[in-house]
Amino acid sequence: MGITDAKKLKDVMVNIAVDDKKTAEKLWKDLMKKEKVIEDFKTIMANLKKAGMA
């Protein structure tokens, strides 16, 4: 993904793990802007579900 801020990514993943998707989505949007990531939250969630991680 090319994300350099591991702490922010961890915060997103922790919120997904505790089923706080609203907060996770907000954090992901902030991370997208900062890191110039093109995948939106729905795409990331779909990929995590396919991998059995969400």
Sequence and secondary structure as in RCSB ss.txt:
>XXXX:A:sequence
MGITDAKKLKDVMVNIAVDDKKTAEKLWKDLMKKEKVIEDFKTIMANLKKAGMA
>XXXX:A:secstr
     HHHHHHHHHHHHTT HHHHHHHHHHHHHHHT    HHHHHHHHHHTT  
